[in-house]
Amino acid sequence: MGLSKTIWTNPSEYIRTVQPENPVLFFSPAVLQAAARRFIDGFPGMVTYAVKTNPSDVVIENLSAAGVRGFDVASPGEMRLVKRIAPDAAMHYNNPVRARAEIAVAVELGVKSYSVDSATELEKLIEMVPAQDCEISVRFKLPVAGAAYNFGAKFGATVDLAAQLLKRAAEAGFIPSLTFHPGTQCTDPHAWESYIRAAADIARMADVTVARLNVGGGFPNHRLQAVVPQIDETFALIDRVATEAFGDARPMLVCEPGRGLCGDAFTHIAKVKAVRDGAHVFLNDGVYGALAELPLVGIIDRIEVVDGMGAKRRGELQSRIVFGPTCDSVDRIPGELMLADDIAEGDYLVIHGMGAYSVATNTRFNGFGDLTIATVLSLKV
Ligand SMILES: *Cc1c(COP(=O)(O)O)cnc(C)c1O
C-alpha cells in the first residue's frame, strides 16, 4: 500500500493527472476531524476509536490531533500501533478472549481496561493483571435488533452470567464496568436502548455500582443516499436512557465507534477494466480487495462514474452486474448497480463512504489489490 505525500484537490484532479491503474482510496483529513469533533462535542462521555476499522497511520494521527484520547485495541499489533502514534492515549483491550502471551504484552504496555465475557477468561485476567486502578468491563449481549451485522454471534455473556462476572471482577478488586456492542451500522438509534436498560438490570442483580458503561460502536456511516445517519439523535437517546435506567447510579459513558468516525472520510475508486460485450462491468478491485464488506453489510449507493479526465458521466442510469478482477465467481458486487449508461472501458467507478473495513481487509488475492491512499482537500469528484 503506497501513501502519497502530495495533497490533491479532489479525486478528479488525481485521476486526470495520475491515470491510476490500481485502486485508490482518497482520504479527507478535514472530514475525519469533523467526524471526531462531532462525536467529542455530542457524545455524553468519552470517545474512543476502534482501531481495527481502519488502522492507517493517518487515521490514528488525525483522530489524535482532533482530540480522541482513547483507542479500542484487540491485539498486541494494534497496541504497538497506538503506542507509536499516540503514546499517551488510553488503550481499551476489548477483545474478550486472549492468549496469556497477549495479556502479558498488554500489562507491559500499560493497558488499564479489559473486557471479558466468560468465567475462564476472567480468571486469566485476575491471575495476570494487577487490579490496582484497572478496569474490567463485562461484555453482555441481547438477542439482536437493528444492526446490519450481528456482533452477538461471537461475543457477549448472557445477562445472568454478566451479573456473576461483574460481581467477581468487583470482588477481585478491579473497577467494575459493563460493555456491549449493538452490532455494526445501526441506523436505528433504539438499538442502544434495550442494551442500556439491560446494563442497569445487570448492575442491580450483581449489587455492584458500575463505574463506566461502554456503549460500543455501531454508529452508522452514510451508505445509502436516502438514509442519513442520525448520530445526534442517537447521542440524545443514549444520554436520556442512561439517566432513566441508572438514576443516581449513572456510570460514566464511553463509546468506541469505528465506522461512525472513519467511514465517510474515504472515497474509493476502481478502474473499469472492461465492459464485456457491452454488458457486465469488470473493475480492478472487488470483494477480495477494498470492497470486501459490501456482501456482508450491504451495498453503498453513493456511487458515481467518471471518465479518464475525471469528468462525471451523465448518461441515464442503467442496472449493471459488476465483477471484481479475480478469477473467483463470488468476486461480484452484490445485486446490480445503477450506473450511467455511457460507462466505458478506462472509466472509474467512485464509491463514497468507504473508510471502514476496506484497507484493513484487502487480501491481495490473485495478485490484485495494490491499493494507494491519496490525501485530498475535498472528496467531491
Ligand atoms: C469492531 C468493534 C467496534 C467498532 O464497530 P463499528 O460498528 O465499526 O463502530 C467497537 N467495539 C468493538 C469491541 C469491536 O469489536
The ligand as an SDF file (V2000), in Angstrom:
LIG
                    3D

 15 15  0  0  0  0  0  0  0  0999 V2000
  -15.4570   -3.6730   15.6890 C   0  0  0  0  0  0  0  0  0  0  0  0
  -15.7010   -3.1530   17.0430 C   0  0  0  0  0  0  0  0  0  0  0  0
  -16.0760   -1.8230   17.2280 C   0  0  0  0  0  0  0  0  0  0  0  0
  -16.3690   -0.8710   16.0820 C   0  0  0  0  0  0  0  0  0  0  0  0
  -17.5610   -1.1960   15.4750 O   0  0  0  0  0  0  0  0  0  0  0  0
  -18.2440   -0.2010   14.4030 P   0  0  0  0  0  0  0  0  0  0  0  0
  -19.5200   -0.8720   14.0650 O   0  0  0  0  0  0  0  0  0  0  0  0
  -17.3060   -0.0980   13.2590 O   0  0  0  0  0  0  0  0  0  0  0  0
  -18.4470    1.1080   15.0730 O   0  0  0  0  0  0  0  0  0  0  0  0
  -16.2340   -1.3690   18.5170 C   0  0  0  0  0  0  0  0  0  0  0  0
  -16.0240   -2.1900   19.5770 N   0  0  0  0  0  0  0  0  0  0  0  0
  -15.6450   -3.4800   19.4370 C   0  0  0  0  0  0  0  0  0  0  0  0
  -15.4320   -4.3030   20.6620 C   0  0  0  0  0  0  0  0  0  0  0  0
  -15.4830   -4.0030   18.1770 C   0  0  0  0  0  0  0  0  0  0  0  0
  -15.1280   -5.2890   18.0530 O   0  0  0  0  0  0  0  0  0  0  0  0
  1  2  1  0
  2  3  1  0
  2 14  2  0
  3  4  1  0
  3 10  2  0
  4  5  1  0
  5  6  1  0
  6  7  2  0
  6  8  1  0
  6  9  1  0
 10 11  1  0
 11 12  2  0
 12 13  1  0
 12 14  1  0
 14 15  1  0
M  END
$$$$
